[in-house]
Amino acid sequence: MAKGDEWKQAKKYDLSQVKDIIDQGFKHDWAIQIEYAVRTQKAFVEWKKWHKNFYAIKDSADVVNEVMACCKQNPECSMKLVCERFSPDCRFVYCIYRKPEDN
């Protein structure tokens, strides 16, 4: 398997995991946000929000489609899915890491 193919396969696995995570417990009374990492000038990482938040979703497809769009536009960036519920307060973060560069 070529280097790029391994990364694509890992992304497919992560997208499958994102769908399963949402379907198994983060619908209806959760807010979901997608963020991606951007390296700053000083080699720090800054997390940026990707488009809109999702509220009270009934189908995971919309979130998965937005994760795929973020992956497409930012292929070298790590991402995270932030799921929050406000009553009672609860927060879950799922990270999708980019494959480190081989030096």
Biopython code that builds the backbone (N, CA, C, O; Angstrom):
import numpy as np
from Bio.PDB.StructureBuilder import StructureBuilder

atoms = [
    (1, "MET", "N", (0.850, -1.179, 0.000)),
    (1, "MET", "CA", (0.000, 0.000, 0.000)),
    (1, "MET", "C", (0.899, 1.247, 0.000)),
    (1, "MET", "O", (1.839, 1.337, 0.790)),
    (2, "ALA", "N", (0.614, 2.177, -0.863)),
    (2, "ALA", "CA", (1.396, 3.408, -0.965)),
    (2, "ALA", "C", (1.130, 4.300, 0.244)),
    (2, "ALA", "O", (0.113, 4.163, 0.924)),
    (3, "LYS", "N", (2.073, 5.223, 0.499)),
    (3, "LYS", "CA", (1.952, 6.130, 1.652)),
    (3, "LYS", "C", (0.614, 6.866, 1.691)),
    (3, "LYS", "O", (-0.055, 6.882, 2.724)),
    (4, "GLY", "N", (0.234, 7.458, 0.601)),
    (4, "GLY", "CA", (-1.012, 8.228, 0.547)),
    (4, "GLY", "C", (-2.241, 7.363, 0.763)),
    (4, "GLY", "O", (-3.221, 7.804, 1.363)),
    (5, "ASP", "N", (-2.188, 6.115, 0.267)),
    (5, "ASP", "CA", (-3.321, 5.199, 0.425)),
    (5, "ASP", "C", (-3.555, 4.837, 1.884)),
    (5, "ASP", "O", (-4.702, 4.708, 2.310)),
    (6, "GLU", "N", (-2.486, 4.672, 2.653)),
    (6, "GLU", "CA", (-2.621, 4.366, 4.078)),
    (6, "GLU", "C", (-3.376, 5.487, 4.787)),
    (6, "GLU", "O", (-4.256, 5.231, 5.609)),
    (7, "TRP", "N", (-3.029, 6.715, 4.468)),
    (7, "TRP", "CA", (-3.678, 7.870, 5.103)),
    (7, "TRP", "C", (-5.142, 7.945, 4.706)),
    (7, "TRP", "O", (-6.001, 8.219, 5.543)),
    (8, "LYS", "N", (-5.435, 7.700, 3.414)),
    (8, "LYS", "CA", (-6.829, 7.719, 2.963)),
    (8, "LYS", "C", (-7.642, 6.646, 3.682)),
    (8, "LYS", "O", (-8.786, 6.880, 4.071)),
    (9, "GLN", "N", (-7.038, 5.462, 3.856)),
    (9, "GLN", "CA", (-7.732, 4.380, 4.551)),
    (9, "GLN", "C", (-7.988, 4.754, 6.007)),
    (9, "GLN", "O", (-9.064, 4.478, 6.539)),
    (10, "ALA", "N", (-7.007, 5.380, 6.653)),
    (10, "ALA", "CA", (-7.175, 5.809, 8.044)),
    (10, "ALA", "C", (-8.313, 6.820, 8.142)),
    (10, "ALA", "O", (-9.116, 6.754, 9.073)),
    (11, "LYS", "N", (-8.393, 7.756, 7.195)),
    (11, "LYS", "CA", (-9.464, 8.757, 7.199)),
    (11, "LYS", "C", (-10.828, 8.077, 7.063)),
    (11, "LYS", "O", (-11.777, 8.449, 7.753)),
    (12, "LYS", "N", (-10.931, 7.061, 6.157)),
    (12, "LYS", "CA", (-12.197, 6.342, 5.990)),
    (12, "LYS", "C", (-12.604, 5.680, 7.296)),
    (12, "LYS", "O", (-13.777, 5.701, 7.670)),
    (13, "TYR", "N", (-11.639, 5.096, 7.987)),
    (13, "TYR", "CA", (-11.913, 4.456, 9.274)),
    (13, "TYR", "C", (-12.411, 5.497, 10.269)),
    (13, "TYR", "O", (-13.390, 5.257, 10.975)),
    (14, "ASP", "N", (-11.753, 6.644, 10.333)),
    (14, "ASP", "CA", (-12.164, 7.705, 11.250)),
    (14, "ASP", "C", (-13.568, 8.203, 10.935)),
    (14, "ASP", "O", (-14.344, 8.470, 11.852)),
    (15, "LEU", "N", (-13.908, 8.333, 9.655)),
    (15, "LEU", "CA", (-15.245, 8.792, 9.287)),
    (15, "LEU", "C", (-16.296, 7.764, 9.707)),
    (15, "LEU", "O", (-17.391, 8.128, 10.135)),
    (16, "SER", "N", (-15.966, 6.510, 9.587)),
    (16, "SER", "CA", (-16.859, 5.452, 10.036)),
    (16, "SER", "C", (-17.044, 5.535, 11.553)),
    (16, "SER", "O", (-18.151, 5.359, 12.061)),
    (17, "GLN", "N", (-15.952, 5.803, 12.267)),
    (17, "GLN", "CA", (-16.009, 5.957, 13.722)),
    (17, "GLN", "C", (-16.860, 7.165, 14.108)),
    (17, "GLN", "O", (-17.648, 7.092, 15.051)),
    (18, "VAL", "N", (-16.706, 8.271, 13.387)),
    (18, "VAL", "CA", (-17.495, 9.479, 13.663)),
    (18, "VAL", "C", (-18.984, 9.163, 13.529)),
    (18, "VAL", "O", (-19.777, 9.517, 14.401)),
    (19, "LYS", "N", (-19.361, 8.500, 12.444)),
    (19, "LYS", "CA", (-20.764, 8.131, 12.233)),
    (19, "LYS", "C", (-21.256, 7.246, 13.371)),
    (19, "LYS", "O", (-22.334, 7.483, 13.915)),
    (20, "ASP", "N", (-20.478, 6.229, 13.737)),
    (20, "ASP", "CA", (-20.887, 5.317, 14.811)),
    (20, "ASP", "C", (-21.031, 6.044, 16.146)),
    (20, "ASP", "O", (-21.986, 5.808, 16.887)),
    (21, "ILE", "N", (-20.089, 6.920, 16.446)),
    (21, "ILE", "CA", (-20.133, 7.667, 17.713)),
    (21, "ILE", "C", (-21.396, 8.515, 17.789)),
    (21, "ILE", "O", (-22.076, 8.526, 18.815)),
    (22, "ILE", "N", (-21.709, 9.220, 16.720)),
    (22, "ILE", "CA", (-22.898, 10.073, 16.712)),
    (22, "ILE", "C", (-24.160, 9.221, 16.808)),
    (22, "ILE", "O", (-25.061, 9.520, 17.592)),
    (23, "ASP", "N", (-24.219, 8.150, 16.002)),
    (23, "ASP", "CA", (-25.406, 7.293, 15.999)),
    (23, "ASP", "C", (-25.646, 6.625, 17.346)),
    (23, "ASP", "O", (-26.793, 6.364, 17.709)),
    (24, "GLN", "N", (-24.580, 6.346, 18.091)),
    (24, "GLN", "CA", (-24.725, 5.621, 19.343)),
    (24, "GLN", "C", (-24.992, 6.514, 20.556)),
    (24, "GLN", "O", (-25.286, 5.998, 21.635)),
    (25, "GLY", "N", (-24.898, 7.832, 20.411)),
    (25, "GLY", "CA", (-25.170, 8.589, 21.624)),
    (25, "GLY", "C", (-25.170, 10.095, 21.545)),
    (25, "GLY", "O", (-25.370, 10.748, 22.569)),
    (26, "PHE", "N", (-24.956, 10.682, 20.379)),
    (26, "PHE", "CA", (-24.832, 12.135, 20.348)),
    (26, "PHE", "C", (-25.883, 12.805, 19.465)),
    (26, "PHE", "O", (-25.612, 13.835, 18.848)),
    (27, "LYS", "N", (-27.051, 12.235, 19.408)),
    (27, "LYS", "CA", (-28.156, 12.846, 18.672)),
    (27, "LYS", "C", (-29.059, 13.588, 19.654)),
    (27, "LYS", "O", (-28.904, 13.474, 20.870)),
    (28, "HIS", "N", (-29.983, 14.332, 19.115)),
    (28, "HIS", "CA", (-31.081, 14.971, 19.849)),
    (28, "HIS", "C", (-30.647, 16.100, 20.778)),
    (28, "HIS", "O", (-30.782, 17.265, 20.404)),
    (29, "ASP", "N", (-30.132, 15.809, 21.972)),
    (29, "ASP", "CA", (-29.880, 16.897, 22.930)),
    (29, "ASP", "C", (-28.406, 17.296, 23.022)),
    (29, "ASP", "O", (-27.967, 17.783, 24.064)),
    (30, "TRP", "N", (-27.647, 17.101, 21.963)),
    (30, "TRP", "CA", (-26.225, 17.460, 21.943)),
    (30, "TRP", "C", (-25.955, 18.547, 20.912)),
    (30, "TRP", "O", (-26.642, 18.634, 19.894)),
    (31, "ALA", "N", (-24.960, 19.366, 21.179)),
    (31, "ALA", "CA", (-24.432, 20.321, 20.197)),
    (31, "ALA", "C", (-23.106, 19.737, 19.704)),
    (31, "ALA", "O", (-22.288, 19.294, 20.511)),
    (32, "ILE", "N", (-22.891, 19.735, 18.406)),
    (32, "ILE", "CA", (-21.686, 19.155, 17.831)),
    (32, "ILE", "C", (-20.977, 20.202, 16.983)),
    (32, "ILE", "O", (-21.594, 20.885, 16.166)),
    (33, "GLN", "N", (-19.679, 20.313, 17.192)),
    (33, "GLN", "CA", (-18.853, 21.278, 16.456)),
    (33, "GLN", "C", (-17.637, 20.554, 15.887)),
    (33, "GLN", "O", (-17.077, 19.668, 16.532)),
    (34, "ILE", "N", (-17.234, 20.931, 14.687)),
    (34, "ILE", "CA", (-16.033, 20.383, 14.048)),
    (34, "ILE", "C", (-14.963, 21.464, 14.098)),
    (34, "ILE", "O", (-15.222, 22.621, 13.765)),
    (35, "GLU", "N", (-13.757, 21.080, 14.515)),
    (35, "GLU", "CA", (-12.620, 22.009, 14.547)),
    (35, "GLU", "C", (-11.436, 21.364, 13.841)),
    (35, "GLU", "O", (-11.316, 20.140, 13.797)),
    (36, "TYR", "N", (-10.559, 22.205, 13.285)),
    (36, "TYR", "CA", (-9.344, 21.698, 12.645)),
    (36, "TYR", "C", (-8.147, 22.510, 13.129)),
    (36, "TYR", "O", (-8.268, 23.674, 13.508)),
    (37, "ALA", "N", (-6.991, 21.858, 13.101)),
    (37, "ALA", "CA", (-5.771, 22.474, 13.642)),
    (37, "ALA", "C", (-5.010, 23.199, 12.545)),
    (37, "ALA", "O", (-4.854, 22.697, 11.432)),
    (38, "VAL", "N", (-4.542, 24.392, 12.886)),
    (38, "VAL", "CA", (-3.717, 25.190, 11.968)),
    (38, "VAL", "C", (-2.427, 25.539, 12.696)),
    (38, "VAL", "O", (-2.456, 26.025, 13.827)),
    (39, "ARG", "N", (-1.303, 25.292, 12.050)),
    (39, "ARG", "CA", (-0.007, 25.648, 12.655)),
    (39, "ARG", "C", (0.202, 27.154, 12.510)),
    (39, "ARG", "O", (-0.008, 27.730, 11.442)),
    (40, "THR", "N", (0.621, 27.776, 13.616)),
    (40, "THR", "CA", (0.898, 29.210, 13.584)),
    (40, "THR", "C", (2.370, 29.425, 13.251)),
    (40, "THR", "O", (3.116, 28.461, 13.076)),
    (41, "GLN", "N", (2.784, 30.671, 13.166)),
    (41, "GLN", "CA", (4.165, 31.000, 12.808)),
    (41, "GLN", "C", (5.178, 30.446, 13.803)),
    (41, "GLN", "O", (6.310, 30.144, 13.424)),
    (42, "LYS", "N", (4.796, 30.310, 15.044)),
    (42, "LYS", "CA", (5.735, 29.853, 16.066)),
    (42, "LYS", "C", (5.608, 28.359, 16.322)),
    (42, "LYS", "O", (6.007, 27.878, 17.382)),
    (43, "ALA", "N", (5.055, 27.621, 15.364)),
    (43, "ALA", "CA", (4.882, 26.171, 15.446)),
    (43, "ALA", "C", (3.893, 25.741, 16.527)),
    (43, "ALA", "O", (3.911, 24.588, 16.958)),
    (44, "PHE", "N", (3.039, 26.649, 16.965)),
    (44, "PHE", "CA", (1.962, 26.291, 17.873)),
    (44, "PHE", "C", (0.766, 25.866, 17.036)),
    (44, "PHE", "O", (0.704, 26.150, 15.840)),
    (45, "VAL", "N", (-0.164, 25.198, 17.654)),
    (45, "VAL", "CA", (-1.375, 24.787, 16.948)),
    (45, "VAL", "C", (-2.544, 25.610, 17.458)),
    (45, "VAL", "O", (-2.730, 25.773, 18.664)),
    (46, "GLU", "N", (-3.318, 26.118, 16.533)),
    (46, "GLU", "CA", (-4.525, 26.870, 16.866)),
    (46, "GLU", "C", (-5.712, 26.105, 16.289)),
    (46, "GLU", "O", (-5.715, 25.752, 15.110)),
    (47, "TRP", "N", (-6.711, 25.853, 17.117)),
    (47, "TRP", "CA", (-7.902, 25.153, 16.653)),
    (47, "TRP", "C", (-8.900, 26.160, 16.102)),
    (47, "TRP", "O", (-9.237, 27.141, 16.766)),
    (48, "LYS", "N", (-9.370, 25.911, 14.885)),
    (48, "LYS", "CA", (-10.339, 26.798, 14.237)),
    (48, "LYS", "C", (-11.646, 26.043, 14.026)),
    (48, "LYS", "O", (-11.657, 24.848, 13.734)),
    (49, "LYS", "N", (-12.715, 26.753, 14.178)),
    (49, "LYS", "CA", (-14.044, 26.179, 13.987)),
    (49, "LYS", "C", (-14.311, 25.995, 12.493)),
    (49, "LYS", "O", (-14.016, 26.877, 11.687)),
    (50, "TRP", "N", (-14.869, 24.844, 12.138)),
    (50, "TRP", "CA", (-15.256, 24.583, 10.751)),
    (50, "TRP", "C", (-16.751, 24.862, 10.603)),
    (50, "TRP", "O", (-17.574, 24.161, 11.192)),
    (51, "HIS", "N", (-17.089, 25.838, 9.855)),
    (51, "HIS", "CA", (-18.463, 26.220, 9.513)),
    (51, "HIS", "C", (-19.394, 26.316, 10.709)),
    (51, "HIS", "O", (-19.100, 27.036, 11.663)),
    (52, "LYS", "N", (-20.510, 25.604, 10.674)),
    (52, "LYS", "CA", (-21.566, 25.794, 11.667)),
    (52, "LYS", "C", (-21.570, 24.695, 12.731)),
    (52, "LYS", "O", (-20.985, 23.628, 12.541)),
    (53, "ASN", "N", (-22.228, 24.967, 13.833)),
    (53, "ASN", "CA", (-22.480, 23.944, 14.848)),
    (53, "ASN", "C", (-23.733, 23.175, 14.440)),
    (53, "ASN", "O", (-24.574, 23.675, 13.692)),
    (54, "PHE", "N", (-23.837, 21.961, 14.942)),
    (54, "PHE", "CA", (-25.028, 21.152, 14.717)),
    (54, "PHE", "C", (-25.755, 21.012, 16.051)),
    (54, "PHE", "O", (-25.136, 20.747, 17.081)),
    (55, "TYR", "N", (-27.068, 21.191, 16.020)),
    (55, "TYR", "CA", (-27.869, 21.092, 17.233)),
    (55, "TYR", "C", (-28.983, 20.065, 17.034)),
    (55, "TYR", "O", (-29.635, 20.032, 15.990)),
    (56, "ALA", "N", (-29.188, 19.231, 18.046)),
    (56, "ALA", "CA", (-30.300, 18.277, 18.063)),
    (56, "ALA", "C", (-30.421, 17.513, 16.746)),
    (56, "ALA", "O", (-31.498, 17.456, 16.153)),
    (57, "ILE", "N", (-29.326, 16.932, 16.297)),
    (57, "ILE", "CA", (-29.365, 16.241, 15.010)),
    (57, "ILE", "C", (-30.145, 14.936, 15.117)),
    (57, "ILE", "O", (-30.201, 14.303, 16.172)),
    (58, "LYS", "N", (-30.736, 14.560, 14.008)),
    (58, "LYS", "CA", (-31.482, 13.305, 13.944)),
    (58, "LYS", "C", (-30.769, 12.293, 13.056)),
    (58, "LYS", "O", (-31.067, 11.099, 13.098)),
    (59, "ASP", "N", (-29.816, 12.781, 12.243)),
    (59, "ASP", "CA", (-29.103, 11.910, 11.308)),
    (59, "ASP", "C", (-27.634, 12.316, 11.289)),
    (59, "ASP", "O", (-27.314, 13.497, 11.156)),
    (60, "SER", "N", (-26.745, 11.341, 11.420)),
    (60, "SER", "CA", (-25.308, 11.628, 11.466)),
    (60, "SER", "C", (-24.731, 12.035, 10.119)),
    (60, "SER", "O", (-23.613, 12.547, 10.066)),
    (61, "ALA", "N", (-25.460, 11.823, 9.030)),
    (61, "ALA", "CA", (-24.938, 12.078, 7.680)),
    (61, "ALA", "C", (-24.488, 13.522, 7.484)),
    (61, "ALA", "O", (-23.457, 13.760, 6.854)),
    (62, "ASP", "N", (-25.235, 14.489, 8.008)),
    (62, "ASP", "CA", (-24.856, 15.900, 7.841)),
    (62, "ASP", "C", (-23.502, 16.194, 8.475)),
    (62, "ASP", "O", (-22.670, 16.891, 7.893)),
    (63, "VAL", "N", (-23.290, 15.656, 9.671)),
    (63, "VAL", "CA", (-22.016, 15.882, 10.367)),
    (63, "VAL", "C", (-20.881, 15.189, 9.617)),
    (63, "VAL", "O", (-19.819, 15.779, 9.419)),
    (64, "VAL", "N", (-21.096, 13.943, 9.199)),
    (64, "VAL", "CA", (-20.064, 13.196, 8.459)),
    (64, "VAL", "C", (-19.722, 13.916, 7.163)),
    (64, "VAL", "O", (-18.549, 13.984, 6.794)),
    (65, "ASN", "N", (-20.707, 14.450, 6.469)),
    (65, "ASN", "CA", (-20.449, 15.198, 5.226)),
    (65, "ASN", "C", (-19.596, 16.432, 5.494)),
    (65, "ASN", "O", (-18.709, 16.754, 4.705)),
    (66, "GLU", "N", (-19.855, 17.123, 6.595)),
    (66, "GLU", "CA", (-19.047, 18.298, 6.941)),
    (66, "GLU", "C", (-17.624, 17.903, 7.346)),
    (66, "GLU", "O", (-16.673, 18.619, 7.030)),
    (67, "VAL", "N", (-17.470, 16.776, 8.039)),
    (67, "VAL", "CA", (-16.128, 16.290, 8.374)),
    (67, "VAL", "C", (-15.374, 15.972, 7.086)),
    (67, "VAL", "O", (-14.194, 16.302, 6.962)),
    (68, "MET", "N", (-16.044, 15.333, 6.128)),
    (68, "MET", "CA", (-15.405, 15.019, 4.838)),
    (68, "MET", "C", (-15.008, 16.295, 4.100)),
    (68, "MET", "O", (-13.927, 16.357, 3.515)),
    (69, "ALA", "N", (-15.865, 17.306, 4.122)),
    (69, "ALA", "CA", (-15.553, 18.578, 3.467)),
    (69, "ALA", "C", (-14.343, 19.236, 4.127)),
    (69, "ALA", "O", (-13.481, 19.781, 3.438)),
    (70, "CYS", "N", (-14.278, 19.189, 5.446)),
    (70, "CYS", "CA", (-13.141, 19.751, 6.170)),
    (70, "CYS", "C", (-11.862, 18.986, 5.818)),
    (70, "CYS", "O", (-10.808, 19.592, 5.622)),
    (71, "CYS", "N", (-11.955, 17.655, 5.740)),
    (71, "CYS", "CA", (-10.805, 16.816, 5.347)),
    (71, "CYS", "C", (-10.305, 17.195, 3.951)),
    (71, "CYS", "O", (-9.103, 17.306, 3.713)),
    (72, "LYS", "N", (-11.254, 17.387, 3.044)),
    (72, "LYS", "CA", (-10.900, 17.723, 1.664)),
    (72, "LYS", "C", (-10.185, 19.066, 1.578)),
    (72, "LYS", "O", (-9.184, 19.206, 0.875)),
    (73, "GLN", "N", (-10.704, 20.037, 2.291)),
    (73, "GLN", "CA", (-10.137, 21.374, 2.225)),
    (73, "GLN", "C", (-8.853, 21.506, 3.052)),
    (73, "GLN", "O", (-8.010, 22.351, 2.752)),
    (74, "ASN", "N", (-8.704, 20.688, 4.078)),
    (74, "ASN", "CA", (-7.537, 20.755, 4.972)),
    (74, "ASN", "C", (-6.924, 19.365, 5.142)),
    (74, "ASN", "O", (-6.939, 18.823, 6.247)),
    (75, "PRO", "N", (-6.387, 18.781, 4.076)),
    (75, "PRO", "CA", (-5.935, 17.378, 4.137)),
    (75, "PRO", "C", (-4.783, 17.129, 5.101)),
    (75, "PRO", "O", (-4.609, 16.000, 5.560)),
    (76, "GLU", "N", (-4.011, 18.124, 5.414)),
    (76, "GLU", "CA", (-2.863, 17.936, 6.307)),
    (76, "GLU", "C", (-3.176, 18.273, 7.757)),
    (76, "GLU", "O", (-2.299, 18.180, 8.616)),
    (77, "CYS", "N", (-4.400, 18.660, 8.037)),
    (77, "CYS", "CA", (-4.754, 19.105, 9.384)),
    (77, "CYS", "C", (-5.372, 17.990, 10.210)),
    (77, "CYS", "O", (-6.094, 17.136, 9.694)),
    (78, "SER", "N", (-5.076, 18.016, 11.490)),
    (78, "SER", "CA", (-5.804, 17.178, 12.429)),
    (78, "SER", "C", (-7.146, 17.849, 12.683)),
    (78, "SER", "O", (-7.286, 19.063, 12.528)),
    (79, "MET", "N", (-8.132, 17.046, 13.076)),
    (79, "MET", "CA", (-9.457, 17.583, 13.353)),
    (79, "MET", "C", (-9.972, 17.017, 14.658)),
    (79, "MET", "O", (-9.454, 16.027, 15.174)),
    (80, "LYS", "N", (-10.999, 17.660, 15.182)),
    (80, "LYS", "CA", (-11.675, 17.092, 16.334)),
    (80, "LYS", "C", (-13.166, 17.382, 16.247)),
    (80, "LYS", "O", (-13.604, 18.407, 15.724)),
    (81, "LEU", "N", (-13.911, 16.447, 16.774)),
    (81, "LEU", "CA", (-15.345, 16.553, 16.875)),
    (81, "LEU", "C", (-15.638, 16.828, 18.341)),
    (81, "LEU", "O", (-15.293, 16.024, 19.207)),
    (82, "VAL", "N", (-16.272, 17.961, 18.624)),
    (82, "VAL", "CA", (-16.563, 18.354, 19.998)),
    (82, "VAL", "C", (-18.077, 18.247, 20.202)),
    (82, "VAL", "O", (-18.856, 18.957, 19.567)),
    (83, "CYS", "N", (-18.473, 17.347, 21.098)),
    (83, "CYS", "CA", (-19.888, 17.117, 21.395)),
    (83, "CYS", "C", (-20.161, 17.624, 22.808)),
    (83, "CYS", "O", (-19.470, 17.246, 23.754)),
    (84, "GLU", "N", (-21.171, 18.481, 22.947)),
    (84, "GLU", "CA", (-21.482, 19.054, 24.262)),
    (84, "GLU", "C", (-22.973, 18.956, 24.557)),
    (84, "GLU", "O", (-23.821, 19.116, 23.679)),
    (85, "ARG", "N", (-23.253, 18.692, 25.801)),
    (85, "ARG", "CA", (-24.631, 18.714, 26.295)),
    (85, "ARG", "C", (-24.634, 19.650, 27.497)),
    (85, "ARG", "O", (-23.691, 19.645, 28.289)),
    (86, "PHE", "N", (-25.666, 20.437, 27.639)),
    (86, "PHE", "CA", (-25.642, 21.488, 28.641)),
    (86, "PHE", "C", (-26.461, 21.187, 29.885)),
    (86, "PHE", "O", (-26.360, 21.915, 30.873)),
    (87, "SER", "N", (-27.271, 20.133, 29.864)),
    (87, "SER", "CA", (-28.041, 19.812, 31.056)),
    (87, "SER", "C", (-28.234, 18.306, 31.150)),
    (87, "SER", "O", (-29.119, 17.769, 30.484)),
    (88, "PRO", "N", (-27.457, 17.621, 31.935)),
    (88, "PRO", "CA", (-26.323, 18.084, 32.733)),
    (88, "PRO", "C", (-25.112, 18.357, 31.842)),
    (88, "PRO", "O", (-25.020, 17.827, 30.735)),
    (89, "ASP", "N", (-24.194, 19.177, 32.323)),
    (89, "ASP", "CA", (-23.002, 19.529, 31.550)),
    (89, "ASP", "C", (-22.165, 18.291, 31.256)),
    (89, "ASP", "O", (-21.829, 17.522, 32.156)),
    (90, "CYS", "N", (-21.838, 18.113, 29.991)),
    (90, "CYS", "CA", (-21.017, 16.979, 29.587)),
    (90, "CYS", "C", (-20.334, 17.339, 28.269)),
    (90, "CYS", "O", (-20.938, 17.978, 27.409)),
    (91, "ARG", "N", (-19.077, 16.930, 28.113)),
    (91, "ARG", "CA", (-18.329, 17.243, 26.898)),
    (91, "ARG", "C", (-17.554, 16.002, 26.467)),
    (91, "ARG", "O", (-16.935, 15.330, 27.293)),
    (92, "PHE", "N", (-17.592, 15.700, 25.165)),
    (92, "PHE", "CA", (-16.874, 14.574, 24.587)),
    (92, "PHE", "C", (-16.107, 15.098, 23.386)),
    (92, "PHE", "O", (-16.668, 15.812, 22.555)),
    (93, "VAL", "N", (-14.816, 14.748, 23.286)),
    (93, "VAL", "CA", (-13.996, 15.196, 22.153)),
    (93, "VAL", "C", (-13.393, 13.966, 21.481)),
    (93, "VAL", "O", (-12.763, 13.135, 22.136)),
    (94, "TYR", "N", (-13.593, 13.858, 20.172)),
    (94, "TYR", "CA", (-13.014, 12.776, 19.381)),
    (94, "TYR", "C", (-12.032, 13.407, 18.395)),
    (94, "TYR", "O", (-12.418, 14.273, 17.610)),
    (95, "CYS", "N", (-10.769, 12.985, 18.425)),
    (95, "CYS", "CA", (-9.732, 13.571, 17.579)),
    (95, "CYS", "C", (-9.419, 12.681, 16.381)),
    (95, "CYS", "O", (-9.377, 11.455, 16.488)),
    (96, "ILE", "N", (-9.203, 13.321, 15.249)),
    (96, "ILE", "CA", (-8.756, 12.651, 14.024)),
    (96, "ILE", "C", (-7.400, 13.269, 13.701)),
    (96, "ILE", "O", (-7.321, 14.412, 13.253)),
    (97, "TYR", "N", (-6.340, 12.509, 13.931)),
    (97, "TYR", "CA", (-4.989, 13.035, 13.757)),
    (97, "TYR", "C", (-4.479, 12.779, 12.350)),
    (97, "TYR", "O", (-4.734, 11.730, 11.757)),
    (98, "ARG", "N", (-3.760, 13.752, 11.833)),
    (98, "ARG", "CA", (-3.121, 13.539, 10.536)),
    (98, "ARG", "C", (-1.917, 12.656, 10.731)),
    (98, "ARG", "O", (-1.315, 12.645, 11.805)),
    (99, "LYS", "N", (-1.562, 11.917, 9.707)),
    (99, "LYS", "CA", (-0.402, 11.040, 9.766)),
    (99, "LYS", "C", (0.852, 11.888, 9.829)),
    (99, "LYS", "O", (1.015, 12.791, 9.007)),
    (100, "PRO", "N", (1.753, 11.630, 10.782)),
    (100, "PRO", "CA", (2.985, 12.422, 10.853)),
    (100, "PRO", "C", (3.848, 12.207, 9.610)),
    (100, "PRO", "O", (3.867, 11.124, 9.024)),
    (101, "GLU", "N", (4.551, 13.251, 9.230)),
    (101, "GLU", "CA", (5.461, 13.186, 8.080)),
    (101, "GLU", "C", (6.651, 12.304, 8.416)),
    (101, "GLU", "O", (7.187, 12.383, 9.521)),
    (102, "ASP", "N", (7.070, 11.467, 7.482)),
    (102, "ASP", "CA", (8.281, 10.676, 7.666)),
    (102, "ASP", "C", (9.476, 11.508, 7.247)),
    (102, "ASP", "O", (9.501, 12.052, 6.143)),
    (103, "ASN", "N", (10.468, 11.610, 8.122)),
    (103, "ASN", "CA", (11.672, 12.395, 7.816)),
    (103, "ASN", "C", (12.850, 11.495, 7.614)),
    (103, "ASN", "O", (13.953, 11.973, 7.347)),
]
sb = StructureBuilder()
sb.init_structure("model")
sb.init_model(0)
sb.init_chain("A")
sb.init_seg("    ")
for serial, (resi, resn, name, xyz) in enumerate(atoms, 1):
    if name == "N":
        sb.init_residue(resn, " ", resi, " ")
    sb.init_atom(name, np.array(xyz, "f"), 0.0, 1.0, " ", f" {name:<3s}", serial, name[0])
structure = sb.get_structure()
